Amino acid sequence: MTTSSAFANSAFSDSLQKINAALSDASVASALNGEAVKKVEVGGDDNLDVQITSGSCQTLVGLTYVISNDAIVGYKVENIATCQ
């Protein structure tokens, strides 16, 4: 069993998808101003927020679902609040 299959369909895998969606978005990369990412957390009331802690501030990324054929297939960035 590989690592990826061990975590498929788990909360860990879901969190990784959310983090990947946030960190791979060009708007988020721009908001970080080239600063190194120190910590990333998934949470919020609906568990669709990704908080990115960088050198000088925290950036809060709000995600929304990507739906195909009535199933959630991923996440995309809906809004960004920088330097909280």
PyMOL Python script that loads the backbone (N, CA, C, O; Angstrom):
from pymol import cmd

cmd.read_pdbstr("""\
ATOM      1  N   MET A   1       0.845  -1.177   0.000  1.00  0.00           N
ATOM      2  CA  MET A   1       0.000   0.000   0.000  1.00  0.00           C
ATOM      3  C   MET A   1       0.890   1.239   0.000  1.00  0.00           C
ATOM      4  O   MET A   1       1.798   1.362   0.822  1.00  0.00           O
ATOM      5  N   THR A   2       0.623   2.145  -0.920  1.00  0.00           N
ATOM      6  CA  THR A   2       1.402   3.373  -0.973  1.00  0.00           C
ATOM      7  C   THR A   2       0.796   4.408  -0.041  1.00  0.00           C
ATOM      8  O   THR A   2      -0.337   4.266   0.418  1.00  0.00           O
ATOM      9  N   THR A   3       1.564   5.443   0.228  1.00  0.00           N
ATOM     10  CA  THR A   3       1.086   6.490   1.121  1.00  0.00           C
ATOM     11  C   THR A   3      -0.176   7.139   0.574  1.00  0.00           C
ATOM     12  O   THR A   3      -1.119   7.383   1.326  1.00  0.00           O
ATOM     13  N   SER A   4      -0.209   7.422  -0.726  1.00  0.00           N
ATOM     14  CA  SER A   4      -1.375   8.098  -1.288  1.00  0.00           C
ATOM     15  C   SER A   4      -2.634   7.247  -1.171  1.00  0.00           C
ATOM     16  O   SER A   4      -3.713   7.780  -0.913  1.00  0.00           O
ATOM     17  N   SER A   5      -2.517   5.948  -1.353  1.00  0.00           N
ATOM     18  CA  SER A   5      -3.714   5.112  -1.238  1.00  0.00           C
ATOM     19  C   SER A   5      -4.110   4.906   0.219  1.00  0.00           C
ATOM     20  O   SER A   5      -5.279   4.669   0.520  1.00  0.00           O
ATOM     21  N   ALA A   6      -3.144   4.996   1.114  1.00  0.00           N
ATOM     22  CA  ALA A   6      -3.446   4.824   2.540  1.00  0.00           C
ATOM     23  C   ALA A   6      -4.310   5.965   3.059  1.00  0.00           C
ATOM     24  O   ALA A   6      -5.104   5.775   3.980  1.00  0.00           O
ATOM     25  N   PHE A   7      -4.159   7.152   2.468  1.00  0.00           N
ATOM     26  CA  PHE A   7      -4.900   8.310   2.943  1.00  0.00           C
ATOM     27  C   PHE A   7      -6.044   8.710   2.021  1.00  0.00           C
ATOM     28  O   PHE A   7      -6.709   9.713   2.281  1.00  0.00           O
ATOM     29  N   ALA A   8      -6.290   7.967   0.966  1.00  0.00           N
ATOM     30  CA  ALA A   8      -7.389   8.288   0.066  1.00  0.00           C
ATOM     31  C   ALA A   8      -8.707   8.238   0.839  1.00  0.00           C
ATOM     32  O   ALA A   8      -8.915   7.367   1.684  1.00  0.00           O
ATOM     33  N   ASN A   9      -9.578   9.176   0.539  1.00  0.00           N
ATOM     34  CA  ASN A   9     -10.896   9.273   1.167  1.00  0.00           C
ATOM     35  C   ASN A   9     -10.829   9.542   2.669  1.00  0.00           C
ATOM     36  O   ASN A   9     -11.778   9.231   3.387  1.00  0.00           O
ATOM     37  N   SER A  10      -9.758  10.099   3.144  1.00  0.00           N
ATOM     38  CA  SER A  10      -9.653  10.407   4.567  1.00  0.00           C
ATOM     39  C   SER A  10      -9.694  11.917   4.782  1.00  0.00           C
ATOM     40  O   SER A  10      -9.573  12.693   3.834  1.00  0.00           O
ATOM     41  N   ALA A  11      -9.864  12.318   6.025  1.00  0.00           N
ATOM     42  CA  ALA A  11      -9.843  13.743   6.354  1.00  0.00           C
ATOM     43  C   ALA A  11      -8.482  14.344   6.021  1.00  0.00           C
ATOM     44  O   ALA A  11      -8.395  15.512   5.643  1.00  0.00           O
ATOM     45  N   PHE A  12      -7.424  13.553   6.158  1.00  0.00           N
ATOM     46  CA  PHE A  12      -6.075  14.012   5.823  1.00  0.00           C
ATOM     47  C   PHE A  12      -5.990  14.351   4.340  1.00  0.00           C
ATOM     48  O   PHE A  12      -5.472  15.406   3.974  1.00  0.00           O
ATOM     49  N   SER A  13      -6.485  13.482   3.500  1.00  0.00           N
ATOM     50  CA  SER A  13      -6.485  13.702   2.058  1.00  0.00           C
ATOM     51  C   SER A  13      -7.305  14.939   1.701  1.00  0.00           C
ATOM     52  O   SER A  13      -6.895  15.728   0.850  1.00  0.00           O
ATOM     53  N   ASP A  14      -8.449  15.111   2.338  1.00  0.00           N
ATOM     54  CA  ASP A  14      -9.302  16.263   2.095  1.00  0.00           C
ATOM     55  C   ASP A  14      -8.573  17.555   2.467  1.00  0.00           C
ATOM     56  O   ASP A  14      -8.642  18.539   1.731  1.00  0.00           O
ATOM     57  N   SER A  15      -7.884  17.554   3.591  1.00  0.00           N
ATOM     58  CA  SER A  15      -7.116  18.728   4.009  1.00  0.00           C
ATOM     59  C   SER A  15      -6.002  19.032   3.017  1.00  0.00           C
ATOM     60  O   SER A  15      -5.751  20.196   2.702  1.00  0.00           O
ATOM     61  N   LEU A  16      -5.339  18.005   2.528  1.00  0.00           N
ATOM     62  CA  LEU A  16      -4.280  18.221   1.534  1.00  0.00           C
ATOM     63  C   LEU A  16      -4.833  18.835   0.259  1.00  0.00           C
ATOM     64  O   LEU A  16      -4.184  19.691  -0.343  1.00  0.00           O
ATOM     65  N   GLN A  17      -6.010  18.416  -0.160  1.00  0.00           N
ATOM     66  CA  GLN A  17      -6.641  18.996  -1.358  1.00  0.00           C
ATOM     67  C   GLN A  17      -6.936  20.480  -1.135  1.00  0.00           C
ATOM     68  O   GLN A  17      -6.746  21.293  -2.039  1.00  0.00           O
ATOM     69  N   LYS A  18      -7.396  20.829   0.058  1.00  0.00           N
ATOM     70  CA  LYS A  18      -7.698  22.225   0.370  1.00  0.00           C
ATOM     71  C   LYS A  18      -6.418  23.062   0.397  1.00  0.00           C
ATOM     72  O   LYS A  18      -6.380  24.166  -0.146  1.00  0.00           O
ATOM     73  N   ILE A  19      -5.377  22.533   1.028  1.00  0.00           N
ATOM     74  CA  ILE A  19      -4.099  23.247   1.093  1.00  0.00           C
ATOM     75  C   ILE A  19      -3.522  23.422  -0.308  1.00  0.00           C
ATOM     76  O   ILE A  19      -3.027  24.498  -0.644  1.00  0.00           O
ATOM     77  N   ASN A  20      -3.582  22.383  -1.118  1.00  0.00           N
ATOM     78  CA  ASN A  20      -3.080  22.448  -2.489  1.00  0.00           C
ATOM     79  C   ASN A  20      -3.840  23.502  -3.291  1.00  0.00           C
ATOM     80  O   ASN A  20      -3.231  24.269  -4.037  1.00  0.00           O
ATOM     81  N   ALA A  21      -5.154  23.548  -3.146  1.00  0.00           N
ATOM     82  CA  ALA A  21      -5.960  24.533  -3.871  1.00  0.00           C
ATOM     83  C   ALA A  21      -5.551  25.954  -3.481  1.00  0.00           C
ATOM     84  O   ALA A  21      -5.454  26.835  -4.335  1.00  0.00           O
ATOM     85  N   ALA A  22      -5.312  26.167  -2.193  1.00  0.00           N
ATOM     86  CA  ALA A  22      -4.933  27.506  -1.722  1.00  0.00           C
ATOM     87  C   ALA A  22      -3.538  27.895  -2.180  1.00  0.00           C
ATOM     88  O   ALA A  22      -3.336  29.000  -2.684  1.00  0.00           O
ATOM     89  N   LEU A  23      -2.570  26.996  -2.009  1.00  0.00           N
ATOM     90  CA  LEU A  23      -1.189  27.345  -2.311  1.00  0.00           C
ATOM     91  C   LEU A  23      -0.883  27.383  -3.803  1.00  0.00           C
ATOM     92  O   LEU A  23       0.100  28.004  -4.207  1.00  0.00           O
ATOM     93  N   SER A  24      -1.691  26.742  -4.626  1.00  0.00           N
ATOM     94  CA  SER A  24      -1.421  26.736  -6.062  1.00  0.00           C
ATOM     95  C   SER A  24      -2.145  27.857  -6.803  1.00  0.00           C
ATOM     96  O   SER A  24      -1.959  28.014  -8.009  1.00  0.00           O
ATOM     97  N   ASP A  25      -2.958  28.630  -6.111  1.00  0.00           N
ATOM     98  CA  ASP A  25      -3.683  29.733  -6.742  1.00  0.00           C
ATOM     99  C   ASP A  25      -2.752  30.939  -6.912  1.00  0.00           C
ATOM    100  O   ASP A  25      -2.063  31.334  -5.971  1.00  0.00           O
ATOM    101  N   ALA A  26      -2.737  31.511  -8.101  1.00  0.00           N
ATOM    102  CA  ALA A  26      -1.843  32.634  -8.396  1.00  0.00           C
ATOM    103  C   ALA A  26      -2.144  33.858  -7.530  1.00  0.00           C
ATOM    104  O   ALA A  26      -1.221  34.581  -7.155  1.00  0.00           O
ATOM    105  N   SER A  27      -3.405  34.102  -7.207  1.00  0.00           N
ATOM    106  CA  SER A  27      -3.761  35.252  -6.370  1.00  0.00           C
ATOM    107  C   SER A  27      -3.216  35.107  -4.958  1.00  0.00           C
ATOM    108  O   SER A  27      -2.798  36.087  -4.342  1.00  0.00           O
ATOM    109  N   VAL A  28      -3.222  33.886  -4.450  1.00  0.00           N
ATOM    110  CA  VAL A  28      -2.681  33.631  -3.109  1.00  0.00           C
ATOM    111  C   VAL A  28      -1.172  33.817  -3.128  1.00  0.00           C
ATOM    112  O   VAL A  28      -0.609  34.429  -2.220  1.00  0.00           O
ATOM    113  N   ALA A  29      -0.519  33.297  -4.151  1.00  0.00           N
ATOM    114  CA  ALA A  29       0.936  33.451  -4.269  1.00  0.00           C
ATOM    115  C   ALA A  29       1.306  34.925  -4.312  1.00  0.00           C
ATOM    116  O   ALA A  29       2.293  35.334  -3.699  1.00  0.00           O
ATOM    117  N   SER A  30       0.532  35.719  -5.022  1.00  0.00           N
ATOM    118  CA  SER A  30       0.772  37.152  -5.101  1.00  0.00           C
ATOM    119  C   SER A  30       0.558  37.820  -3.746  1.00  0.00           C
ATOM    120  O   SER A  30       1.320  38.709  -3.367  1.00  0.00           O
ATOM    121  N   ALA A  31      -0.460  37.404  -3.022  1.00  0.00           N
ATOM    122  CA  ALA A  31      -0.763  37.987  -1.707  1.00  0.00           C
ATOM    123  C   ALA A  31       0.342  37.706  -0.690  1.00  0.00           C
ATOM    124  O   ALA A  31       0.535  38.480   0.247  1.00  0.00           O
ATOM    125  N   LEU A  32       1.060  36.609  -0.870  1.00  0.00           N
ATOM    126  CA  LEU A  32       2.142  36.273   0.064  1.00  0.00           C
ATOM    127  C   LEU A  32       3.405  37.110  -0.175  1.00  0.00           C
ATOM    128  O   LEU A  32       4.333  37.068   0.632  1.00  0.00           O
ATOM    129  N   ASN A  33       3.445  37.850  -1.249  1.00  0.00           N
ATOM    130  CA  ASN A  33       4.564  38.759  -1.550  1.00  0.00           C
ATOM    131  C   ASN A  33       5.927  38.088  -1.495  1.00  0.00           C
ATOM    132  O   ASN A  33       6.901  38.707  -1.066  1.00  0.00           O
ATOM    133  N   GLY A  34       6.013  36.846  -1.917  1.00  0.00           N
ATOM    134  CA  GLY A  34       7.291  36.152  -1.951  1.00  0.00           C
ATOM    135  C   GLY A  34       7.807  35.685  -0.604  1.00  0.00           C
ATOM    136  O   GLY A  34       8.924  35.174  -0.519  1.00  0.00           O
ATOM    137  N   GLU A  35       7.025  35.848   0.446  1.00  0.00           N
ATOM    138  CA  GLU A  35       7.459  35.411   1.776  1.00  0.00           C
ATOM    139  C   GLU A  35       7.337  33.899   1.909  1.00  0.00           C
ATOM    140  O   GLU A  35       6.453  33.281   1.316  1.00  0.00           O
ATOM    141  N   ALA A  36       8.213  33.326   2.676  1.00  0.00           N
ATOM    142  CA  ALA A  36       8.179  31.887   2.925  1.00  0.00           C
ATOM    143  C   ALA A  36       6.983  31.524   3.791  1.00  0.00           C
ATOM    144  O   ALA A  36       6.644  32.235   4.737  1.00  0.00           O
ATOM    145  N   VAL A  37       6.356  30.421   3.456  1.00  0.00           N
ATOM    146  CA  VAL A  37       5.225  29.924   4.247  1.00  0.00           C
ATOM    147  C   VAL A  37       5.776  29.189   5.460  1.00  0.00           C
ATOM    148  O   VAL A  37       6.611  28.294   5.326  1.00  0.00           O
ATOM    149  N   LYS A  38       5.306  29.571   6.647  1.00  0.00           N
ATOM    150  CA  LYS A  38       5.773  28.936   7.882  1.00  0.00           C
ATOM    151  C   LYS A  38       4.787  27.903   8.408  1.00  0.00           C
ATOM    152  O   LYS A  38       5.195  26.889   8.976  1.00  0.00           O
ATOM    153  N   LYS A  39       3.486  28.152   8.223  1.00  0.00           N
ATOM    154  CA  LYS A  39       2.476  27.245   8.754  1.00  0.00           C
ATOM    155  C   LYS A  39       1.206  27.375   7.928  1.00  0.00           C
ATOM    156  O   LYS A  39       0.857  28.464   7.473  1.00  0.00           O
ATOM    157  N   VAL A  40       0.510  26.242   7.737  1.00  0.00           N
ATOM    158  CA  VAL A  40      -0.761  26.232   7.016  1.00  0.00           C
ATOM    159  C   VAL A  40      -1.760  25.443   7.851  1.00  0.00           C
ATOM    160  O   VAL A  40      -1.467  24.330   8.287  1.00  0.00           O
ATOM    161  N   GLU A  41      -2.950  26.024   8.077  1.00  0.00           N
ATOM    162  CA  GLU A  41      -3.988  25.360   8.863  1.00  0.00           C
ATOM    163  C   GLU A  41      -5.305  25.390   8.099  1.00  0.00           C
ATOM    164  O   GLU A  41      -5.622  26.377   7.435  1.00  0.00           O
ATOM    165  N   VAL A  42      -6.064  24.316   8.196  1.00  0.00           N
ATOM    166  CA  VAL A  42      -7.401  24.242   7.609  1.00  0.00           C
ATOM    167  C   VAL A  42      -8.408  24.324   8.740  1.00  0.00           C
ATOM    168  O   VAL A  42      -8.251  23.647   9.756  1.00  0.00           O
ATOM    169  N   GLY A  43      -9.445  25.146   8.579  1.00  0.00           N
ATOM    170  CA  GLY A  43     -10.452  25.265   9.625  1.00  0.00           C
ATOM    171  C   GLY A  43     -11.573  26.173   9.208  1.00  0.00           C
ATOM    172  O   GLY A  43     -11.972  26.192   8.043  1.00  0.00           O
ATOM    173  N   GLY A  44     -12.084  26.929  10.159  1.00  0.00           N
ATOM    174  CA  GLY A  44     -13.210  27.815   9.912  1.00  0.00           C
ATOM    175  C   GLY A  44     -14.524  27.138  10.263  1.00  0.00           C
ATOM    176  O   GLY A  44     -14.567  25.935  10.520  1.00  0.00           O
ATOM    177  N   ASP A  45     -15.585  27.917  10.272  1.00  0.00           N
ATOM    178  CA  ASP A  45     -16.903  27.396  10.625  1.00  0.00           C
ATOM    179  C   ASP A  45     -17.345  26.265   9.712  1.00  0.00           C
ATOM    180  O   ASP A  45     -17.944  25.288  10.163  1.00  0.00           O
ATOM    181  N   ASP A  46     -17.047  26.401   8.428  1.00  0.00           N
ATOM    182  CA  ASP A  46     -17.461  25.390   7.451  1.00  0.00           C
ATOM    183  C   ASP A  46     -16.298  24.503   7.000  1.00  0.00           C
ATOM    184  O   ASP A  46     -16.436  23.723   6.058  1.00  0.00           O
ATOM    185  N   ASN A  47     -15.166  24.625   7.668  1.00  0.00           N
ATOM    186  CA  ASN A  47     -13.951  23.864   7.348  1.00  0.00           C
ATOM    187  C   ASN A  47     -13.485  24.118   5.918  1.00  0.00           C
ATOM    188  O   ASN A  47     -12.907  23.236   5.282  1.00  0.00           O
ATOM    189  N   LEU A  48     -13.738  25.321   5.418  1.00  0.00           N
ATOM    190  CA  LEU A  48     -13.312  25.698   4.071  1.00  0.00           C
ATOM    191  C   LEU A  48     -12.361  26.891   4.088  1.00  0.00           C
ATOM    192  O   LEU A  48     -12.182  27.557   3.068  1.00  0.00           O
ATOM    193  N   ASP A  49     -11.755  27.161   5.232  1.00  0.00           N
ATOM    194  CA  ASP A  49     -10.783  28.245   5.332  1.00  0.00           C
ATOM    195  C   ASP A  49      -9.389  27.662   5.478  1.00  0.00           C
ATOM    196  O   ASP A  49      -9.179  26.685   6.198  1.00  0.00           O
ATOM    197  N   VAL A  50      -8.436  28.279   4.780  1.00  0.00           N
ATOM    198  CA  VAL A  50      -7.039  27.894   4.907  1.00  0.00           C
ATOM    199  C   VAL A  50      -6.286  29.128   5.395  1.00  0.00           C
ATOM    200  O   VAL A  50      -6.279  30.166   4.732  1.00  0.00           O
ATOM    201  N   GLN A  51      -5.656  29.004   6.554  1.00  0.00           N
ATOM    202  CA  GLN A  51      -4.873  30.102   7.115  1.00  0.00           C
ATOM    203  C   GLN A  51      -3.400  29.834   6.844  1.00  0.00           C
ATOM    204  O   GLN A  51      -2.862  28.797   7.231  1.00  0.00           O
ATOM    205  N   ILE A  52      -2.759  30.783   6.174  1.00  0.00           N
ATOM    206  CA  ILE A  52      -1.351  30.645   5.812  1.00  0.00           C
ATOM    207  C   ILE A  52      -0.556  31.668   6.604  1.00  0.00           C
ATOM    208  O   ILE A  52      -0.774  32.872   6.470  1.00  0.00           O
ATOM    209  N   THR A  53       0.361  31.193   7.426  1.00  0.00           N
ATOM    210  CA  THR A  53       1.226  32.082   8.197  1.00  0.00           C
ATOM    211  C   THR A  53       2.554  32.194   7.464  1.00  0.00           C
ATOM    212  O   THR A  53       3.222  31.196   7.192  1.00  0.00           O
ATOM    213  N   SER A  54       2.923  33.441   7.148  1.00  0.00           N
ATOM    214  CA  SER A  54       4.195  33.694   6.473  1.00  0.00           C
ATOM    215  C   SER A  54       5.059  34.551   7.387  1.00  0.00           C
ATOM    216  O   SER A  54       4.769  34.684   8.576  1.00  0.00           O
ATOM    217  N   GLY A  55       6.105  35.124   6.842  1.00  0.00           N
ATOM    218  CA  GLY A  55       7.048  35.878   7.651  1.00  0.00           C
ATOM    219  C   GLY A  55       6.448  37.034   8.429  1.00  0.00           C
ATOM    220  O   GLY A  55       6.772  37.212   9.603  1.00  0.00           O
ATOM    221  N   SER A  56       5.576  37.831   7.804  1.00  0.00           N
ATOM    222  CA  SER A  56       5.103  39.039   8.471  1.00  0.00           C
ATOM    223  C   SER A  56       3.606  39.069   8.767  1.00  0.00           C
ATOM    224  O   SER A  56       3.139  39.970   9.464  1.00  0.00           O
ATOM    225  N   CYS A  57       2.852  38.111   8.256  1.00  0.00           N
ATOM    226  CA  CYS A  57       1.412  38.181   8.495  1.00  0.00           C
ATOM    227  C   CYS A  57       0.731  36.828   8.272  1.00  0.00           C
ATOM    228  O   CYS A  57       1.373  35.831   7.940  1.00  0.00           O
ATOM    229  N   GLN A  58      -0.581  36.830   8.465  1.00  0.00           N
ATOM    230  CA  GLN A  58      -1.393  35.652   8.208  1.00  0.00           C
ATOM    231  C   GLN A  58      -2.365  35.984   7.086  1.00  0.00           C
ATOM    232  O   GLN A  58      -3.011  37.032   7.098  1.00  0.00           O
ATOM    233  N   THR A  59      -2.459  35.094   6.131  1.00  0.00           N
ATOM    234  CA  THR A  59      -3.364  35.256   5.001  1.00  0.00           C
ATOM    235  C   THR A  59      -4.458  34.214   5.132  1.00  0.00           C
ATOM    236  O   THR A  59      -4.176  33.022   5.258  1.00  0.00           O
ATOM    237  N   LEU A  60      -5.706  34.660   5.102  1.00  0.00           N
ATOM    238  CA  LEU A  60      -6.841  33.760   5.223  1.00  0.00           C
ATOM    239  C   LEU A  60      -7.455  33.573   3.836  1.00  0.00           C
ATOM    240  O   LEU A  60      -7.855  34.536   3.183  1.00  0.00           O
ATOM    241  N   VAL A  61      -7.522  32.317   3.402  1.00  0.00           N
ATOM    242  CA  VAL A  61      -8.052  31.981   2.087  1.00  0.00           C
ATOM    243  C   VAL A  61      -9.375  31.245   2.273  1.00  0.00           C
ATOM    244  O   VAL A  61      -9.424  30.206   2.930  1.00  0.00           O
ATOM    245  N   GLY A  62     -10.436  31.778   1.701  1.00  0.00           N
ATOM    246  CA  GLY A  62     -11.735  31.126   1.733  1.00  0.00           C
ATOM    247  C   GLY A  62     -11.909  30.291   0.478  1.00  0.00           C
ATOM    248  O   GLY A  62     -11.742  30.792  -0.634  1.00  0.00           O
ATOM    249  N   LEU A  63     -12.241  29.034   0.649  1.00  0.00           N
ATOM    250  CA  LEU A  63     -12.425  28.129  -0.483  1.00  0.00           C
ATOM    251  C   LEU A  63     -13.901  27.867  -0.738  1.00  0.00           C
ATOM    252  O   LEU A  63     -14.745  28.091   0.129  1.00  0.00           O
ATOM    253  N   THR A  64     -14.191  27.400  -1.918  1.00  0.00           N
ATOM    254  CA  THR A  64     -15.526  26.933  -2.261  1.00  0.00           C
ATOM    255  C   THR A  64     -15.362  25.599  -2.992  1.00  0.00           C
ATOM    256  O   THR A  64     -14.276  25.258  -3.459  1.00  0.00           O
ATOM    257  N   TYR A  65     -16.450  24.867  -3.077  1.00  0.00           N
ATOM    258  CA  TYR A  65     -16.405  23.549  -3.697  1.00  0.00           C
ATOM    259  C   TYR A  65     -16.384  23.638  -5.223  1.00  0.00           C
ATOM    260  O   TYR A  65     -16.966  24.549  -5.812  1.00  0.00           O
ATOM    261  N   VAL A  66     -15.709  22.684  -5.847  1.00  0.00           N
ATOM    262  CA  VAL A  66     -15.828  22.455  -7.287  1.00  0.00           C
ATOM    263  C   VAL A  66     -16.689  21.201  -7.412  1.00  0.00           C
ATOM    264  O   VAL A  66     -16.315  20.130  -6.933  1.00  0.00           O
ATOM    265  N   ILE A  67     -17.848  21.344  -8.062  1.00  0.00           N
ATOM    266  CA  ILE A  67     -18.815  20.248  -8.137  1.00  0.00           C
ATOM    267  C   ILE A  67     -18.971  19.795  -9.581  1.00  0.00           C
ATOM    268  O   ILE A  67     -19.094  20.612 -10.493  1.00  0.00           O
ATOM    269  N   SER A  68     -18.965  18.498  -9.770  1.00  0.00           N
ATOM    270  CA  SER A  68     -19.186  17.903 -11.085  1.00  0.00           C
ATOM    271  C   SER A  68     -20.094  16.696 -10.918  1.00  0.00           C
ATOM    272  O   SER A  68     -19.828  15.825 -10.089  1.00  0.00           O
ATOM    273  N   ASN A  69     -21.158  16.641 -11.697  1.00  0.00           N
ATOM    274  CA  ASN A  69     -22.117  15.533 -11.612  1.00  0.00           C
ATOM    275  C   ASN A  69     -22.609  15.317 -10.181  1.00  0.00           C
ATOM    276  O   ASN A  69     -22.662  14.186  -9.695  1.00  0.00           O
ATOM    277  N   ASP A  70     -22.966  16.411  -9.516  1.00  0.00           N
ATOM    278  CA  ASP A  70     -23.500  16.383  -8.144  1.00  0.00           C
ATOM    279  C   ASP A  70     -22.540  15.798  -7.109  1.00  0.00           C
ATOM    280  O   ASP A  70     -22.973  15.326  -6.058  1.00  0.00           O
ATOM    281  N   ALA A  71     -21.248  15.826  -7.400  1.00  0.00           N
ATOM    282  CA  ALA A  71     -20.247  15.335  -6.443  1.00  0.00           C
ATOM    283  C   ALA A  71     -19.150  16.386  -6.288  1.00  0.00           C
ATOM    284  O   ALA A  71     -18.792  17.070  -7.247  1.00  0.00           O
ATOM    285  N   ILE A  72     -18.626  16.506  -5.080  1.00  0.00           N
ATOM    286  CA  ILE A  72     -17.508  17.419  -4.835  1.00  0.00           C
ATOM    287  C   ILE A  72     -16.240  16.783  -5.411  1.00  0.00           C
ATOM    288  O   ILE A  72     -15.846  15.684  -5.022  1.00  0.00           O
ATOM    289  N   VAL A  73     -15.615  17.499  -6.343  1.00  0.00           N
ATOM    290  CA  VAL A  73     -14.409  16.956  -6.982  1.00  0.00           C
ATOM    291  C   VAL A  73     -13.153  17.747  -6.625  1.00  0.00           C
ATOM    292  O   VAL A  73     -12.049  17.367  -7.014  1.00  0.00           O
ATOM    293  N   GLY A  74     -13.317  18.838  -5.893  1.00  0.00           N
ATOM    294  CA  GLY A  74     -12.161  19.628  -5.500  1.00  0.00           C
ATOM    295  C   GLY A  74     -12.585  20.940  -4.864  1.00  0.00           C
ATOM    296  O   GLY A  74     -13.735  21.118  -4.463  1.00  0.00           O
ATOM    297  N   TYR A  75     -11.623  21.856  -4.781  1.00  0.00           N
ATOM    298  CA  TYR A  75     -11.845  23.141  -4.148  1.00  0.00           C
ATOM    299  C   TYR A  75     -11.174  24.225  -4.974  1.00  0.00           C
ATOM    300  O   TYR A  75     -10.194  23.967  -5.674  1.00  0.00           O
ATOM    301  N   LYS A  76     -11.710  25.450  -4.890  1.00  0.00           N
ATOM    302  CA  LYS A  76     -11.068  26.583  -5.542  1.00  0.00           C
ATOM    303  C   LYS A  76     -11.175  27.792  -4.620  1.00  0.00           C
ATOM    304  O   LYS A  76     -12.038  27.848  -3.744  1.00  0.00           O
ATOM    305  N   VAL A  77     -10.288  28.754  -4.830  1.00  0.00           N
ATOM    306  CA  VAL A  77     -10.244  29.950  -3.992  1.00  0.00           C
ATOM    307  C   VAL A  77     -11.438  30.842  -4.311  1.00  0.00           C
ATOM    308  O   VAL A  77     -11.721  31.153  -5.468  1.00  0.00           O
ATOM    309  N   GLU A  78     -12.127  31.242  -3.245  1.00  0.00           N
ATOM    310  CA  GLU A  78     -13.267  32.149  -3.407  1.00  0.00           C
ATOM    311  C   GLU A  78     -12.893  33.569  -2.985  1.00  0.00           C
ATOM    312  O   GLU A  78     -13.312  34.530  -3.629  1.00  0.00           O
ATOM    313  N   ASN A  79     -12.113  33.714  -1.916  1.00  0.00           N
ATOM    314  CA  ASN A  79     -11.689  35.042  -1.467  1.00  0.00           C
ATOM    315  C   ASN A  79     -10.407  34.936  -0.660  1.00  0.00           C
ATOM    316  O   ASN A  79     -10.041  33.871  -0.162  1.00  0.00           O
ATOM    317  N   ILE A  80      -9.737  36.078  -0.547  1.00  0.00           N
ATOM    318  CA  ILE A  80      -8.463  36.133   0.172  1.00  0.00           C
ATOM    319  C   ILE A  80      -8.457  37.372   1.066  1.00  0.00           C
ATOM    320  O   ILE A  80      -8.765  38.473   0.610  1.00  0.00           O
ATOM    321  N   ALA A  81      -8.107  37.189   2.333  1.00  0.00           N
ATOM    322  CA  ALA A  81      -7.911  38.295   3.270  1.00  0.00           C
ATOM    323  C   ALA A  81      -6.448  38.266   3.679  1.00  0.00           C
ATOM    324  O   ALA A  81      -5.999  37.316   4.320  1.00  0.00           O
ATOM    325  N   THR A  82      -5.709  39.294   3.315  1.00  0.00           N
ATOM    326  CA  THR A  82      -4.267  39.306   3.562  1.00  0.00           C
ATOM    327  C   THR A  82      -3.907  40.043   4.838  1.00  0.00           C
ATOM    328  O   THR A  82      -4.629  40.928   5.296  1.00  0.00           O
ATOM    329  N   CYS A  83      -2.793  39.663   5.388  1.00  0.00           N
ATOM    330  CA  CYS A  83      -2.182  40.296   6.568  1.00  0.00           C
ATOM    331  C   CYS A  83      -3.157  40.540   7.705  1.00  0.00           C
ATOM    332  O   CYS A  83      -3.385  41.677   8.117  1.00  0.00           O
ATOM    333  N   GLN A  84      -3.717  39.474   8.195  1.00  0.00           N
ATOM    334  CA  GLN A  84      -4.634  39.552   9.330  1.00  0.00           C
ATOM    335  C   GLN A  84      -3.857  39.606  10.621  1.00  0.00           C
ATOM    336  O   GLN A  84      -4.452  39.675  11.697  1.00  0.00           O
TER     337      GLN A  84
END
""", "prot")
cmd.dss("prot")
cmd.show_as("cartoon", "prot")
cmd.util.cbc("prot")
cmd.orient("prot")
